[in-house]
Amino acid sequence: MTLAHLPKVLENERAAYFAPWAETHFKDSLRQAHECWVFYCGAELVGHGVLSAVAHEAELLNLCIAPRVQGRGLGAELLSHLLERARARDCDEVFLEVRDSNLPARRLYRRAGFEEIGRRRGYYPGPAGAEDARVLRREL
Ligand SMILES: CC(C)(COP(=O)(O)OP(=O)(O)OC[C@H]1O[C@@H](n2cnc3c(N)ncnc32)[C@H](O)[C@@H]1OP(=O)(O)O)[C@@H](O)C(=O)NCCC(=O)NCCS
């Protein structure tokens, strides 16, 4: 991902998330040299992912596929690429947080070998008030 991708990234981000990242979140991630990737289907930018890698620990900060092309295996492919990048950066484990009600994402992560290690109460804003996050971990 580069700054030039941000308009399309933000469009997909806003279409996919209840509480989307602002442009500054992506700019901060680029500045901090996080693993920031865009995913193309042909000429179309349809997804993005952001992962931080610090001291042998990675954290998946964002994984997004545009709603119109969800459910076709693209999220699994993008996740697998980000896990490859975490390995390339010498990480031993990856952590992430996922919204309790986000069944597609929870299913995707379970299939990818993530296990729940805890909860954060009321972590996410939601249409029906605050919602818990599940904290997941996977060894690399
Ligand atoms: C989570 C997300 C990245 C998954 O991407 P995707 O391309 O739709 O996922 P895939 O097609 O690779 O499917 C992955 C799994 O989720 C399941 N899935 C996909 N869409 C689903 C839906 N609408 N309902 C239930 N399960 C669904 C698939 O069946 C698949 O499971 P399987 O391999 O056991 O069959 C995508 O839905 C997304 O961007 N969501 C909004 C942003 C978000 O919540 N990101 C995750 C933050 S933690």
The ligand as a MOL file (V3000), in Angstrom:
LIG
                    3D

  0  0  0     0  0            999 V3000
M  V30 BEGIN CTAB
M  V30 COUNTS 48 50 0 0 0
M  V30 BEGIN ATOM
M  V30 1 C -13.7140 -10.7910 7.3190 0
M  V30 2 C -13.4660 -10.6580 5.8260 0
M  V30 3 C -12.0800 -10.0550 5.6000 0
M  V30 4 C -13.5350 -12.0510 5.1880 0
M  V30 5 O -13.2500 -11.9090 3.7990 0
M  V30 6 P -14.0060 -12.8320 2.7130 0
M  V30 7 O -13.2920 -12.6560 1.4330 0
M  V30 8 O -15.4530 -12.5760 2.7490 0
M  V30 9 O -13.7410 -14.2630 3.3540 0
M  V30 10 P -13.6010 -15.6410 2.5920 0
M  V30 11 O -14.4310 -15.6460 1.3640 0
M  V30 12 O -12.1420 -15.9220 2.4450 0
M  V30 13 O -14.2860 -16.5960 3.6420 0
M  V30 14 C -13.6740 -16.8990 4.8280 0
M  V30 15 C -14.6600 -17.6670 5.6580 0
M  V30 16 O -15.7210 -16.8110 6.0750 0
M  V30 17 C -16.9670 -17.3710 5.6580 0
M  V30 18 N -17.8410 -16.2970 5.2500 0
M  V30 19 C -17.6020 -15.3650 4.3060 0
M  V30 20 N -18.6580 -14.5350 4.2180 0
M  V30 21 C -19.5620 -14.9650 5.1320 0
M  V30 22 C -20.8270 -14.5000 5.5510 0
M  V30 23 N -21.4040 -13.4250 4.9940 0
M  V30 24 N -21.4640 -15.1650 6.5550 0
M  V30 25 C -20.8770 -16.2350 7.1520 0
M  V30 26 N -19.6670 -16.7070 6.8030 0
M  V30 27 C -19.0180 -16.0870 5.8070 0
M  V30 28 C -16.6590 -18.2540 4.5050 0
M  V30 29 O -17.6410 -19.2650 4.4090 0
M  V30 30 C -15.3100 -18.7830 4.8860 0
M  V30 31 O -15.4020 -19.8520 5.7710 0
M  V30 32 P -15.0410 -21.3230 5.2520 0
M  V30 33 O -13.6580 -21.2350 4.6720 0
M  V30 34 O -15.1050 -22.1170 6.5070 0
M  V30 35 O -16.0860 -21.6300 4.2400 0
M  V30 36 C -14.5460 -9.7810 5.1440 0
M  V30 37 O -15.8070 -10.3360 5.4230 0
M  V30 38 C -14.5210 -8.3250 5.5880 0
M  V30 39 O -13.7760 -7.5190 5.0410 0
M  V30 40 N -15.3770 -7.9780 6.5490 0
M  V30 41 C -15.4930 -6.5940 7.0080 0
M  V30 42 C -14.2500 -6.1600 7.7340 0
M  V30 43 C -13.9290 -7.0930 8.8780 0
M  V30 44 O -14.7980 -7.4110 9.6710 0
M  V30 45 N -12.6600 -7.4880 8.9620 0
M  V30 46 C -12.1740 -8.3590 10.0210 0
M  V30 47 C -11.8580 -7.5550 11.2090 0
M  V30 48 S -11.2690 -8.5660 12.5440 0
M  V30 END ATOM
M  V30 BEGIN BOND
M  V30 1 1 1 2
M  V30 2 1 2 3
M  V30 3 1 2 4
M  V30 4 1 2 36
M  V30 5 1 4 5
M  V30 6 1 5 6
M  V30 7 2 6 7
M  V30 8 1 6 8
M  V30 9 1 6 9
M  V30 10 1 9 10
M  V30 11 2 10 11
M  V30 12 1 10 12
M  V30 13 1 10 13
M  V30 14 1 13 14
M  V30 15 1 14 15
M  V30 16 1 15 16
M  V30 17 1 15 30
M  V30 18 1 16 17
M  V30 19 1 17 18
M  V30 20 1 17 28
M  V30 21 1 18 19
M  V30 22 1 18 27
M  V30 23 2 19 20
M  V30 24 1 20 21
M  V30 25 1 21 22
M  V30 26 2 21 27
M  V30 27 1 22 23
M  V30 28 2 22 24
M  V30 29 1 24 25
M  V30 30 2 25 26
M  V30 31 1 26 27
M  V30 32 1 28 29
M  V30 33 1 28 30
M  V30 34 1 30 31
M  V30 35 1 31 32
M  V30 36 2 32 33
M  V30 37 1 32 34
M  V30 38 1 32 35
M  V30 39 1 36 37
M  V30 40 1 36 38
M  V30 41 2 38 39
M  V30 42 1 38 40
M  V30 43 1 40 41
M  V30 44 1 41 42
M  V30 45 1 42 43
M  V30 46 2 43 44
M  V30 47 1 43 45
M  V30 48 1 45 46
M  V30 49 1 46 47
M  V30 50 1 47 48
M  V30 END BOND
M  V30 END CTAB
M  END
